[in-house]
């Protein structure tokens, strides 16, 4: 059974915010089959939009990968509550993965960015 | 003249939040001389703590690298206002770098994390 990956960003009414997350998501959306981006609030597509679209496509299993550096109230309370509602409404199973910032690769990428910036400033 | 790097995280009263950012910062703090972590609010050390410590050490130039995926109100308004205050109070120069999420390397790291997680789930 296919499993659709949902990259979940916070969302904002500021288009520049969403553009940054769309750029961040692009390599994953390009490399990983059956992956989508969705916003928790204040921007579209919403999580509900993407789950409804999946159901239409015959997908009933989803994994949410939060594009968040750490888990705060949103990931500990709000998103699990949204997931419970979506599972009941759409008859689907949704797994919540840890926020991407909990993976050590992110710390390495941050180091690379800082070192690169320092080099650029020096030249 | 030496320039101190400040990795700026949002901060939270939840220790697990700060631990995640400390883990994210560790590779940079290890690799980059004269780098520190600071929190915008709700956790210590504060930005003021770190700038005051720098002044004590004879440092008068700082670069803030925001450990944020995108620039919202905090980075567009609150942090620039804090910087203005700190420059006036401490007689220092503080440069605000773009949030780490605006660097394409972060998007690549996110892709690697998702691909790795998918592989782990399959095995």
gemmi code that builds the backbone of each chain (N, CA, C; Angstrom):
import gemmi

chains = {
    "A": [
        ("UNK", (0.853, -1.198, 0.000), (0.000, 0.000, 0.000), (0.882, 1.239, 0.000)),
        ("UNK", (0.530, 2.200, -0.810), (1.418, 3.353, -0.930), (1.267, 4.294, 0.261)),
        ("UNK", (2.351, 4.941, 0.560), (2.435, 5.853, 1.689), (2.858, 7.214, 1.152)),
        ("UNK", (2.073, 8.221, 1.400), (2.418, 9.543, 0.890), (3.133, 10.353, 1.976)),
        ("UNK", (4.227, 10.990, 1.597), (5.011, 11.821, 2.521), (4.483, 13.249, 2.458)),
        ("UNK", (4.217, 13.813, 3.609), (3.789, 15.218, 3.658), (4.825, 16.027, 4.433)),
        ("UNK", (5.480, 16.946, 3.743), (6.399, 17.874, 4.418), (5.541, 18.993, 4.999)),
        ("UNK", (5.500, 19.069, 6.316), (4.600, 20.024, 6.964), (5.352, 21.258, 7.460)),
        ("UNK", (5.010, 22.413, 6.889), (5.607, 23.687, 7.339), (4.570, 24.445, 8.162)),
        ("UNK", (5.033, 25.399, 8.928), (4.109, 26.131, 9.800), (3.078, 26.932, 9.006)),
        ("UNK", (3.547, 27.698, 8.010), (2.641, 28.561, 7.248), (2.619, 29.969, 7.794)),
        ("UNK", (2.272, 30.906, 6.905), (2.248, 32.326, 7.259), (1.471, 33.045, 6.170)),
        ("UNK", (0.928, 34.201, 6.516), (0.270, 35.010, 5.490), (1.315, 35.730, 4.631)),
        ("UNK", (2.587, 35.688, 5.043), (3.675, 36.333, 4.298), (4.173, 35.371, 3.212)),
        ("UNK", (4.005, 35.804, 1.957), (4.390, 34.926, 0.840), (5.869, 34.549, 0.871)),
        ("UNK", (6.711, 35.468, 1.364), (8.151, 35.192, 1.389), (8.452, 33.997, 2.295)),
        ("UNK", (7.698, 33.898, 3.404), (7.836, 32.763, 4.328), (7.564, 31.456, 3.588)),
        ("UNK", (6.449, 31.425, 2.863), (6.070, 30.196, 2.159), (7.051, 29.872, 1.042)),
        ("UNK", (7.550, 30.902, 0.375), (8.541, 30.678, -0.690), (9.792, 30.005, -0.139)),
        ("UNK", (10.223, 30.438, 1.044), (11.402, 29.819, 1.658), (11.154, 28.338, 1.898)),
        ("UNK", (9.966, 28.003, 2.401), (9.670, 26.585, 2.660), (9.499, 25.803, 1.367)),
        ("UNK", (8.958, 26.454, 0.331), (8.841, 25.750, -0.955), (10.236, 25.453, -1.511)),
        ("UNK", (11.147, 26.402, -1.366), (12.521, 26.152, -1.804), (13.170, 25.040, -0.982)),
        ("UNK", (12.916, 25.069, 0.336), (13.480, 24.030, 1.212), (12.944, 22.648, 0.846)),
        ("UNK", (11.687, 22.615, 0.419), (11.047, 21.329, 0.121), (11.410, 20.796, -1.250)),
        ("UNK", (11.806, 21.667, -2.178), (11.994, 21.258, -3.570), (12.886, 20.024, -3.774)),
        ("UNK", (14.090, 19.978, -3.140), (14.911, 18.776, -3.371), (14.192, 17.489, -2.956)),
        ("UNK", (13.444, 17.532, -1.853), (12.717, 16.335, -1.411), (11.574, 16.006, -2.366)),
        ("UNK", (10.821, 17.030, -2.753), (9.681, 16.790, -3.651), (10.146, 16.238, -4.989)),
        ("UNK", (11.360, 16.632, -5.398), (11.931, 16.145, -6.652), (12.436, 14.708, -6.510)),
        ("UNK", (13.066, 14.412, -5.367), (13.738, 13.109, -5.206), (12.820, 12.006, -4.705)),
        ("UNK", (11.810, 12.372, -3.929), (10.993, 11.355, -3.270), (9.620, 11.260, -3.940)),
        ("UNK", (9.353, 10.092, -4.526), (8.057, 9.885, -5.196), (6.943, 10.030, -4.174)),
        ("UNK", (5.816, 10.540, -4.607), (4.633, 10.640, -3.756), (4.898, 11.461, -2.491)),
        ("UNK", (5.490, 12.633, -2.678), (5.675, 13.551, -1.547), (5.023, 14.887, -1.887)),
        ("UNK", (4.566, 15.555, -0.842), (3.847, 16.827, -0.996), (4.290, 17.787, 0.102)),
        ("UNK", (4.007, 19.087, -0.089), (4.183, 20.041, 1.004), (2.786, 20.466, 1.457)),
        ("UNK", (2.645, 20.730, 2.769), (1.381, 21.257, 3.296), (1.709, 22.220, 4.436)),
        ("UNK", (0.756, 23.083, 4.741), (0.957, 24.067, 5.816), (0.014, 23.793, 6.978)),
        ("UNK", (0.529, 23.987, 8.172), (-0.265, 23.774, 9.384), (-1.364, 24.826, 9.505)),
        ("UNK", (-1.026, 26.057, 9.153), (-2.020, 27.136, 9.235), (-1.582, 28.315, 8.370)),
        ("UNK", (-2.517, 29.181, 8.077), (-2.258, 30.484, 7.436), (-1.759, 30.426, 5.988)),
        ("UNK", (-1.698, 29.231, 5.395), (-1.276, 29.140, 3.991), (-1.840, 27.850, 3.398)),
        ("UNK", (-1.828, 27.779, 2.106), (-2.351, 26.598, 1.404), (-1.290, 25.992, 0.503)),
        ("UNK", (-1.361, 24.667, 0.266), (-2.411, 23.737, 0.685), (-2.335, 23.400, 2.175)),
        ("UNK", (-3.507, 23.192, 2.788), (-3.566, 22.786, 4.184), (-3.327, 21.286, 4.276)),
        ("UNK", (-3.127, 20.817, 5.485), (-2.971, 19.380, 5.730), (-4.237, 18.657, 5.269)),
        ("UNK", (-5.376, 19.268, 5.553), (-6.647, 18.655, 5.145), (-6.738, 18.558, 3.617)),
        ("UNK", (-6.325, 19.622, 2.901), (-6.317, 19.581, 1.427), (-5.521, 18.384, 0.923)),
        ("UNK", (-4.333, 18.200, 1.498), (-3.412, 17.178, 0.979), (-3.893, 15.769, 1.324)),
        ("UNK", (-4.480, 15.621, 2.508), (-5.013, 14.298, 2.873), (-6.229, 13.971, 1.995)),
        ("UNK", (-7.101, 14.946, 1.788), (-8.280, 14.722, 0.936), (-7.852, 14.352, -0.483)),
        ("UNK", (-6.841, 15.039, -1.000), (-6.315, 14.745, -2.340), (-5.775, 13.312, -2.394)),
        ("UNK", (-5.073, 12.919, -1.311), (-4.529, 11.557, -1.242), (-5.630, 10.508, -1.304)),
        ("UNK", (-6.670, 10.742, -0.506), (-7.788, 9.787, -0.463), (-8.402, 9.638, -1.861)),
        ("UNK", (-8.550, 10.771, -2.548), (-9.064, 10.770, -3.924), (-8.185, 9.899, -4.833)),
        ("UNK", (-6.854, 9.941, -4.552), (-5.891, 9.163, -5.345), (-5.787, 7.711, -4.864)),
        ("UNK", (-6.545, 7.353, -3.831), (-6.485, 5.982, -3.318), (-5.426, 5.751, -2.255)),
        ("UNK", (-4.851, 6.822, -1.720), (-3.817, 6.692, -0.683), (-4.485, 6.770, 0.693)),
        ("UNK", (-4.124, 5.840, 1.573), (-4.724, 5.853, 2.922), (-3.690, 5.872, 4.026)),
        ("UNK", (-2.416, 5.913, 3.657), (-1.362, 6.014, 4.662), (-0.491, 7.213, 4.336)),
        ("UNK", (-0.228, 8.000, 5.366), (0.572, 9.219, 5.196), (1.629, 9.279, 6.297)),
        ("UNK", (2.762, 9.877, 5.963), (3.763, 10.194, 6.987), (4.024, 11.690, 6.927)),
        ("UNK", (3.838, 12.344, 8.043), (4.112, 13.781, 8.115), (5.536, 13.986, 8.610)),
        ("UNK", (6.345, 14.675, 7.814), (7.700, 15.047, 8.225), (7.684, 16.550, 8.505)),
        ("UNK", (7.778, 16.946, 9.769), (7.663, 18.371, 10.088), (8.927, 19.157, 9.691)),
        ("UNK", (8.721, 20.173, 8.867), (9.817, 21.098, 8.543), (9.919, 22.111, 9.680)),
        ("UNK", (10.283, 21.593, 10.821), (10.476, 22.381, 12.030), (11.839, 21.973, 12.590)),
        ("UNK", (12.555, 22.908, 13.205), (13.849, 22.540, 13.776), (13.696, 21.787, 15.089)),
        ("UNK", (12.646, 22.087, 15.840), (12.455, 21.420, 17.130), (10.958, 21.277, 17.401)),
        ("UNK", (10.638, 20.420, 18.362), (9.239, 20.182, 18.707), (8.828, 21.092, 19.857)),
        ("UNK", (7.925, 22.007, 19.575), (7.323, 22.837, 20.611), (5.854, 22.456, 20.731)),
        ("UNK", (5.064, 23.384, 21.193), (3.635, 23.132, 21.404), (2.948, 22.632, 20.132)),
        ("UNK", (3.284, 23.237, 18.982), (2.638, 22.824, 17.727), (2.794, 21.327, 17.479)),
        ("UNK", (4.033, 20.831, 17.616), (4.257, 19.420, 17.274), (3.881, 18.475, 18.403)),
        ("UNK", (3.867, 18.996, 19.644), (3.516, 18.110, 20.767), (2.002, 18.048, 20.984)),
        ("UNK", (1.289, 19.127, 20.621), (-0.159, 19.146, 20.900), (-1.014, 19.395, 19.650)),
        ("UNK", (-0.755, 20.527, 18.954), (-1.664, 20.932, 17.873), (-1.682, 19.932, 16.722)),
        ("UNK", (-0.509, 19.529, 16.261), (-0.472, 18.620, 15.101), (-1.029, 17.237, 15.457)),
        ("UNK", (-0.663, 16.650, 16.611), (-1.308, 15.372, 16.965), (-2.835, 15.482, 17.024)),
        ("UNK", (-3.360, 16.612, 17.504), (-4.818, 16.796, 17.544), (-5.383, 16.882, 16.121)),
        ("UNK", (-4.671, 17.599, 15.231), (-5.110, 17.682, 13.839), (-5.108, 16.291, 13.203)),
        ("UNK", (-4.070, 15.512, 13.496), (-3.953, 14.159, 12.922), (-5.129, 13.294, 13.365)),
        ("UNK", (-5.461, 13.365, 14.653), (-6.580, 12.583, 15.175), (-7.867, 12.921, 14.410)),
        ("UNK", (-8.088, 14.214, 14.199), (-9.266, 14.658, 13.462), (-9.252, 14.179, 12.021)),
        ("UNK", (-8.102, 14.282, 11.369), (-7.996, 13.874, 9.960), (-8.189, 12.370, 9.799)),
        ("UNK", (-7.632, 11.594, 10.739), (-7.783, 10.132, 10.662), (-9.261, 9.750, 10.779)),
        ("UNK", (-9.965, 10.430, 11.686), (-11.391, 10.129, 11.891), (-12.219, 10.567, 10.678)),
        ("UNK", (-11.931, 11.752, 10.172), (-12.724, 12.303, 9.060), (-12.514, 11.530, 7.769)),
        ("UNK", (-11.245, 11.216, 7.473), (-10.925, 10.652, 6.160), (-10.706, 9.134, 6.177)),
        ("UNK", (-10.715, 8.521, 7.371), (-10.478, 7.075, 7.443), (-9.098, 6.677, 6.968)),
        ("UNK", (-8.092, 7.434, 7.413), (-6.712, 7.189, 6.975), (-5.821, 6.972, 8.201)),
        ("UNK", (-4.579, 6.557, 7.946), (-3.585, 6.413, 9.010), (-2.466, 7.415, 8.747)),
        ("UNK", (-2.158, 8.210, 9.754), (-1.134, 9.249, 9.584), (-0.083, 9.092, 10.669)),
        ("UNK", (1.160, 8.916, 10.232), (2.275, 8.797, 11.169), (2.972, 10.160, 11.253)),
        ("UNK", (3.338, 10.552, 12.460), (4.061, 11.815, 12.636), (5.536, 11.517, 12.906)),
        ("UNK", (6.396, 11.887, 11.964), (7.837, 11.681, 12.132), (8.408, 12.790, 13.024)),
        ("UNK", (9.624, 12.609, 13.550), (10.233, 13.683, 14.347), (10.508, 14.902, 13.455)),
        ("UNK", (10.602, 16.088, 14.056), (10.965, 17.269, 13.266), (12.353, 17.074, 12.650)),
        ("UNK", (12.534, 17.614, 11.462), (13.804, 17.388, 10.752), (15.018, 17.846, 11.569)),
        ("UNK", (14.826, 18.839, 12.434), (15.949, 19.350, 13.239), (16.466, 18.370, 14.265)),
        ("UNK", (15.720, 17.292, 14.520), (16.216, 16.298, 15.478), (17.175, 15.316, 14.824)),
        ("UNK", (17.335, 15.405, 13.502), (18.286, 14.527, 12.811), (19.666, 15.200, 12.786)),
        ("UNK", (20.713, 14.458, 13.213), (22.057, 15.057, 13.292), (22.551, 15.655, 11.970)),
        ("UNK", (21.993, 15.202, 10.838), (22.431, 15.751, 9.541), (22.135, 17.242, 9.427)),
        ("UNK", (21.095, 17.684, 10.133), (20.778, 19.116, 10.071), (21.858, 19.946, 10.746)),
        ("UNK", (22.358, 19.448, 11.873), (23.439, 20.153, 12.570), (24.685, 20.266, 11.701)),
        ("UNK", (24.955, 19.193, 10.949), (26.112, 19.210, 10.033), (25.881, 20.228, 8.906)),
        ("UNK", (24.645, 20.276, 8.405), (24.340, 21.232, 7.335), (24.468, 22.672, 7.842)),
        ("UNK", (24.045, 22.903, 9.081), (24.166, 24.246, 9.660), (25.642, 24.648, 9.755)),
        ("UNK", (26.457, 23.707, 10.203), (27.900, 23.967, 10.276), (28.436, 24.331, 8.885)),
        ("UNK", (28.051, 23.562, 7.875), (28.523, 23.835, 6.507), (28.099, 25.234, 6.052)),
        ("UNK", (26.865, 25.625, 6.382), (26.361, 26.943, 5.989), (27.183, 28.044, 6.664)),
        ("UNK", (27.440, 27.878, 7.954), (28.186, 28.908, 8.689), (29.614, 29.014, 8.158)),
        ("UNK", (30.254, 27.864, 7.940), (31.635, 27.866, 7.437), (31.680, 28.510, 6.049)),
        ("UNK", (30.700, 28.176, 5.208), (30.610, 28.745, 3.853), (30.431, 30.269, 3.925)),
        ("UNK", (29.555, 30.719, 4.804), (29.304, 32.158, 4.953), (30.557, 32.886, 5.420)),
        ("UNK", (31.276, 32.278, 6.369), (32.506, 32.895, 6.869), (33.509, 33.031, 5.743)),
        ("UNK", (33.613, 31.973, 4.931), (34.531, 31.996, 3.799), (34.153, 33.094, 2.813)),
        ("UNK", (32.863, 33.223, 2.558), (32.371, 34.231, 1.618), (32.664, 35.637, 2.139)),
        ("UNK", (32.517, 35.816, 3.449), (32.778, 37.133, 4.044), (34.251, 37.511, 3.975)),
        ("UNK", (35.096, 36.467, 4.080), (36.539, 36.732, 4.092), (37.057, 37.107, 2.716)),
        ("UNK", (36.406, 36.529, 1.658), (36.960, 36.709, 0.310), (36.621, 38.098, -0.234)),
    ],
    "B": [
        ("UNK", (40.378, 42.533, 13.453), (39.522, 42.550, 14.651), (38.640, 41.296, 14.658)),
        ("UNK", (38.535, 40.668, 15.787), (37.812, 39.395, 15.821), (36.301, 39.607, 15.767)),
        ("UNK", (35.664, 38.647, 15.182), (34.221, 38.677, 14.970), (33.644, 37.421, 15.608)),
        ("UNK", (32.740, 37.590, 16.525), (32.155, 36.422, 17.185), (30.842, 36.051, 16.509)),
        ("UNK", (30.677, 34.739, 16.250), (29.462, 34.202, 15.624), (28.471, 33.823, 16.723)),
        ("UNK", (27.252, 34.297, 16.587), (26.215, 33.913, 17.542), (25.116, 33.143, 16.802)),
        ("UNK", (24.974, 31.880, 17.143), (23.868, 31.084, 16.602), (22.644, 31.403, 17.446)),
        ("UNK", (21.663, 32.032, 16.826), (20.501, 32.500, 17.586), (19.302, 31.574, 17.399)),
        ("UNK", (18.870, 30.957, 18.499), (17.672, 30.113, 18.468), (16.524, 30.866, 19.127)),
        ("UNK", (15.306, 30.404, 18.878), (14.159, 31.113, 19.432), (14.127, 31.066, 20.956)),
        ("UNK", (14.288, 29.864, 21.513), (14.182, 29.702, 22.958), (12.795, 29.257, 23.377)),
        ("UNK", (12.741, 28.593, 24.536), (11.486, 28.065, 25.077), (11.728, 27.722, 26.532)),
        ("UNK", (10.644, 27.673, 27.296), (10.785, 27.237, 28.692), (10.889, 25.709, 28.769)),
        ("UNK", (10.677, 25.041, 27.625), (10.772, 23.580, 27.558), (12.231, 23.186, 27.298)),
        ("UNK", (12.800, 22.480, 28.280), (14.222, 22.111, 28.167), (14.516, 21.260, 26.937)),
        ("UNK", (13.523, 20.436, 26.521), (13.753, 19.562, 25.364), (13.953, 20.388, 24.094)),
        ("UNK", (13.236, 21.523, 23.997), (13.395, 22.448, 22.873), (14.846, 22.940, 22.816)),
        ("UNK", (15.334, 23.403, 23.963), (16.697, 23.951, 23.991), (17.733, 22.866, 23.725)),
        ("UNK", (17.488, 21.666, 24.223), (18.424, 20.562, 23.971), (18.546, 20.282, 22.476)),
        ("UNK", (17.406, 20.339, 21.774), (17.454, 20.106, 20.327), (18.335, 21.160, 19.660)),
        ("UNK", (18.192, 22.416, 20.060), (19.009, 23.474, 19.453), (20.475, 23.365, 19.862)),
        ("UNK", (20.709, 22.924, 21.098), (22.110, 22.731, 21.502), (22.754, 21.625, 20.665)),
        ("UNK", (22.001, 20.564, 20.416), (22.513, 19.492, 19.549), (22.748, 20.001, 18.123)),
        ("UNK", (21.805, 20.809, 17.627), (21.946, 21.361, 16.275), (23.174, 22.273, 16.172)),
        ("UNK", (23.460, 22.966, 17.260), (24.566, 23.941, 17.249), (25.927, 23.286, 17.443)),
        ("UNK", (25.953, 22.101, 18.062), (27.232, 21.498, 18.459), (28.268, 21.388, 17.333)),
        ("UNK", (27.903, 20.866, 16.143), (28.940, 20.783, 15.102), (29.537, 22.152, 14.761)),
        ("UNK", (28.720, 23.199, 14.738), (29.239, 24.538, 14.435), (30.116, 25.043, 15.579)),
        ("UNK", (29.635, 24.882, 16.810), (30.396, 25.383, 17.961), (31.742, 24.671, 18.060)),
        ("UNK", (31.790, 23.414, 17.601), (33.030, 22.650, 17.628), (33.961, 23.085, 16.491)),
        ("UNK", (33.390, 23.351, 15.318), (34.220, 23.604, 14.130), (34.625, 25.071, 13.972)),
        ("UNK", (33.799, 25.979, 14.467), (34.036, 27.401, 14.201), (34.534, 28.090, 15.467)),
        ("UNK", (35.759, 28.591, 15.397), (36.339, 29.288, 16.543), (35.489, 30.511, 16.866)),
        ("UNK", (35.405, 30.839, 18.134), (34.706, 32.042, 18.569), (33.235, 32.046, 18.125)),
        ("UNK", (32.560, 30.947, 18.387), (31.125, 30.894, 18.112), (30.384, 30.515, 19.398)),
        ("UNK", (29.167, 30.992, 19.502), (28.346, 30.779, 20.706), (26.900, 30.518, 20.289)),
        ("UNK", (26.106, 29.969, 21.211), (24.665, 29.894, 20.985), (23.993, 30.892, 21.930)),
        ("UNK", (22.900, 31.495, 21.488), (22.118, 32.383, 22.358), (20.642, 32.207, 22.004)),
        ("UNK", (19.793, 32.605, 22.930), (18.350, 32.488, 22.716), (17.692, 33.867, 22.647)),
        ("UNK", (16.717, 33.977, 21.745), (15.991, 35.234, 21.580), (15.130, 35.545, 22.796)),
        ("UNK", (14.522, 34.502, 23.341), (13.663, 34.692, 24.520), (13.445, 33.370, 25.232)),
        ("UNK", (13.011, 33.454, 26.473), (12.544, 32.298, 27.264), (13.621, 31.268, 27.635)),
        ("UNK", (14.887, 31.547, 27.310), (15.948, 30.611, 27.698), (17.270, 31.373, 27.782)),
        ("UNK", (18.232, 30.752, 28.413), (19.546, 31.379, 28.571), (20.633, 30.505, 27.979)),
        ("UNK", (21.752, 31.114, 27.516), (22.095, 32.535, 27.583), (21.282, 33.374, 26.591)),
        ("UNK", (20.960, 34.602, 27.007), (20.269, 35.536, 26.123), (21.275, 36.169, 25.165)),
        ("UNK", (20.760, 36.861, 24.182), (21.612, 37.598, 23.252), (22.421, 38.648, 24.031)),
        ("UNK", (21.768, 39.304, 24.977), (22.455, 40.311, 25.791), (23.601, 39.682, 26.594)),
        ("UNK", (23.353, 38.496, 27.187), (24.410, 37.793, 27.935), (25.640, 37.591, 27.058)),
        ("UNK", (25.396, 37.123, 25.827), (26.506, 36.731, 24.953), (27.251, 37.958, 24.423)),
        ("UNK", (26.514, 39.031, 24.151), (27.186, 40.249, 23.690), (27.996, 40.853, 24.843)),
        ("UNK", (27.426, 40.870, 26.036), (28.147, 41.416, 27.203), (29.419, 40.606, 27.460)),
        ("UNK", (29.320, 39.288, 27.338), (30.491, 38.417, 27.531), (31.563, 38.729, 26.482)),
        ("UNK", (31.098, 38.953, 25.227), (32.031, 39.287, 24.153), (32.779, 40.583, 24.448)),
        ("UNK", (32.049, 41.589, 24.882), (32.662, 42.892, 25.188), (33.733, 42.728, 26.271)),
        ("UNK", (33.400, 41.911, 27.269), (34.348, 41.606, 28.356), (35.624, 40.984, 27.786)),
        ("UNK", (35.455, 40.166, 26.737), (36.588, 39.488, 26.088), (37.263, 40.381, 25.043)),
        ("UNK", (36.778, 41.617, 24.870), (37.392, 42.523, 23.904), (36.840, 42.389, 22.493)),
        ("UNK", (35.717, 41.703, 22.337), (35.109, 41.530, 21.005), (34.073, 42.644, 20.799)),
        ("UNK", (34.138, 43.288, 19.625), (33.160, 44.351, 19.352), (32.391, 44.151, 18.060)),
        ("UNK", (32.667, 43.049, 17.380), (31.907, 42.722, 16.169), (31.305, 41.340, 16.308)),
        ("UNK", (30.035, 41.254, 15.970), (29.311, 39.992, 16.092), (28.525, 39.743, 14.815)),
        ("UNK", (28.368, 38.475, 14.473), (27.450, 38.100, 13.392), (26.441, 37.123, 13.970)),
        ("UNK", (25.184, 37.471, 13.837), (24.119, 36.581, 14.297), (23.662, 35.713, 13.134)),
        ("UNK", (23.759, 34.395, 13.321), (23.242, 33.442, 12.331), (21.975, 32.828, 12.942)),
        ("UNK", (20.803, 33.178, 12.403), (19.568, 32.688, 13.008), (19.323, 31.201, 12.719)),
        ("UNK", (19.169, 30.421, 13.770), (18.775, 29.014, 13.619), (17.254, 28.966, 13.453)),
        ("UNK", (16.833, 29.541, 12.351), (15.422, 29.592, 11.967), (15.358, 29.108, 10.526)),
        ("UNK", (14.290, 28.418, 10.158), (14.176, 27.958, 8.771), (13.786, 29.091, 7.829)),
        ("UNK", (13.028, 30.064, 8.341), (12.583, 31.160, 7.479), (12.446, 32.432, 8.319)),
        ("UNK", (12.364, 33.558, 7.635), (12.255, 34.845, 8.327), (10.791, 35.230, 8.462)),
        ("UNK", (10.316, 35.256, 9.682), (8.984, 35.777, 9.972), (9.134, 37.073, 10.754)),
        ("UNK", (8.111, 37.381, 11.524), (8.113, 38.625, 12.297), (9.346, 38.741, 13.204)),
        ("UNK", (9.733, 37.629, 13.840), (10.878, 37.692, 14.749), (12.133, 38.227, 14.054)),
        ("UNK", (12.419, 37.670, 12.868), (13.670, 38.066, 12.208), (13.537, 39.361, 11.425)),
        ("UNK", (12.301, 39.719, 11.039), (12.126, 40.962, 10.279), (11.968, 42.168, 11.201)),
        ("UNK", (11.440, 41.949, 12.402), (11.189, 43.093, 13.293), (11.867, 42.963, 14.659)),
        ("UNK", (11.562, 41.884, 15.384), (12.008, 41.797, 16.779), (13.533, 41.765, 16.907)),
        ("UNK", (14.173, 40.890, 16.123), (15.630, 40.760, 16.267), (16.349, 42.037, 15.798)),
        ("UNK", (15.967, 42.643, 14.648), (16.610, 43.916, 14.295), (16.451, 44.978, 15.400)),
        ("UNK", (15.288, 45.007, 16.063), (15.098, 45.971, 17.160), (16.016, 45.641, 18.334)),
        ("UNK", (16.164, 44.351, 18.628), (17.070, 43.939, 19.710), (18.503, 44.327, 19.370)),
        ("UNK", (18.881, 44.141, 18.103), (20.245, 44.463, 17.668), (20.521, 45.955, 17.843)),
        ("UNK", (19.551, 46.767, 17.446), (19.717, 48.213, 17.581), (19.979, 48.591, 19.049)),
        ("UNK", (19.205, 47.996, 19.936), (19.374, 48.243, 21.362), (20.732, 47.783, 21.879)),
        ("UNK", (21.148, 46.596, 21.455), (22.429, 46.038, 21.920), (23.610, 46.855, 21.404)),
        ("UNK", (23.506, 47.319, 20.146), (24.602, 48.133, 19.578), (24.754, 49.431, 20.370)),
        ("UNK", (23.599, 50.028, 20.726), (23.633, 51.288, 21.473), (24.155, 51.073, 22.898)),
        ("UNK", (23.681, 50.019, 23.536), (24.048, 49.761, 24.939), (25.512, 49.368, 25.085)),
        ("UNK", (25.976, 48.483, 24.184), (27.310, 47.900, 24.368), (28.374, 48.524, 23.460)),
        ("UNK", (27.987, 49.426, 22.552), (28.974, 50.025, 21.651), (29.616, 49.010, 20.727)),
        ("UNK", (28.788, 48.125, 20.163), (29.298, 47.064, 19.295), (28.611, 47.129, 17.933)),
        ("UNK", (29.144, 46.349, 16.985), (28.516, 46.225, 15.668), (28.011, 44.793, 15.516)),
        ("UNK", (26.757, 44.658, 15.150), (26.167, 43.326, 15.018), (25.538, 43.185, 13.647)),
        ("UNK", (26.013, 42.191, 12.912), (25.467, 41.907, 11.584), (24.462, 40.760, 11.711)),
        ("UNK", (23.340, 40.884, 11.016), (22.336, 39.816, 11.031), (22.397, 39.050, 9.706)),
        ("UNK", (22.817, 37.792, 9.769), (22.876, 36.951, 8.570), (21.478, 36.415, 8.248)),
        ("UNK", (21.283, 35.911, 7.031), (19.977, 35.314, 6.710), (19.739, 34.067, 7.571)),
        ("UNK", (18.480, 33.692, 7.765), (18.209, 32.448, 8.494), (18.812, 31.260, 7.757)),
        ("UNK", (19.265, 30.272, 8.493), (19.957, 29.135, 7.871), (19.091, 28.437, 6.818)),
        ("UNK", (17.771, 28.485, 6.989), (16.881, 27.821, 6.029), (16.871, 28.458, 4.655)),
        ("UNK", (17.428, 29.654, 4.527), (17.487, 30.280, 3.195), (18.668, 29.773, 2.377)),
        ("UNK", (19.545, 28.976, 3.014), (20.665, 28.412, 2.272), (20.249, 27.075, 1.636)),
        ("UNK", (20.504, 26.913, 0.324), (20.063, 25.692, -0.369), (20.591, 24.400, 0.250)),
        ("UNK", (21.703, 24.477, 1.009), (22.225, 23.264, 1.640), (21.231, 22.658, 2.624)),
        ("UNK", (20.402, 23.508, 3.215), (19.420, 22.980, 4.167), (18.377, 22.117, 3.461)),
        ("UNK", (17.953, 22.569, 2.274), (16.992, 21.782, 1.492), (17.569, 20.421, 1.125)),
        ("UNK", (18.853, 20.398, 0.802), (19.520, 19.128, 0.483), (19.573, 18.231, 1.715)),
        ("UNK", (19.862, 18.834, 2.874), (19.930, 18.047, 4.115), (18.556, 17.463, 4.456)),
        ("UNK", (17.510, 18.261, 4.226), (16.149, 17.770, 4.494), (15.839, 16.566, 3.602)),
        ("UNK", (16.221, 16.681, 2.343), (16.011, 15.548, 1.422), (16.750, 14.302, 1.940)),
        ("UNK", (18.001, 14.483, 2.362), (18.775, 13.343, 2.875), (18.093, 12.713, 4.089)),
        ("UNK", (17.549, 13.556, 4.971), (16.872, 13.053, 6.167), (15.643, 12.237, 5.773)),
        ("UNK", (14.854, 12.759, 4.843), (13.626, 12.062, 4.442), (13.962, 10.735, 3.762)),
        ("UNK", (14.950, 10.762, 2.870), (15.341, 9.537, 2.173), (15.858, 8.497, 3.175)),
        ("UNK", (16.659, 8.959, 4.134), (17.200, 8.074, 5.172), (16.066, 7.449, 6.006)),
        ("UNK", (15.101, 8.284, 6.389), (13.964, 7.801, 7.188), (13.149, 6.764, 6.423)),
        ("UNK", (12.938, 7.023, 5.125), (12.192, 6.071, 4.307), (12.907, 4.748, 4.245)),
        ("UNK", (14.240, 4.804, 4.089), (15.052, 3.589, 4.046), (14.947, 2.829, 5.368)),
        ("UNK", (14.989, 3.561, 6.475), (14.921, 2.951, 7.800), (13.557, 2.275, 8.007)),
        ("UNK", (12.500, 2.929, 7.523), (11.154, 2.369, 7.674), (10.982, 1.081, 6.857)),
        ("UNK", (11.672, 1.037, 5.719), (11.516, -0.108, 4.814), (12.223, -1.341, 5.359)),
        ("UNK", (13.366, -1.105, 6.090), (14.172, -2.254, 6.504), (13.556, -2.979, 7.698)),
    ],
}
model = gemmi.Model(1)
for chain_id, residues in chains.items():
    chain = gemmi.Chain(chain_id)
    for i, (resn, *xyz) in enumerate(residues, 1):
        res = gemmi.Residue()
        res.name, res.seqid = resn, gemmi.SeqId(i, " ")
        for name, pos in zip(("N", "CA", "C"), xyz):
            atom = gemmi.Atom()
            atom.name, atom.element = name, gemmi.Element(name[0])
            atom.pos, atom.b_iso = gemmi.Position(*pos), 0.0
            res.add_atom(atom)
        chain.add_residue(res)
    model.add_chain(chain)
structure = gemmi.Structure()
structure.add_model(model)
structure.setup_entities()
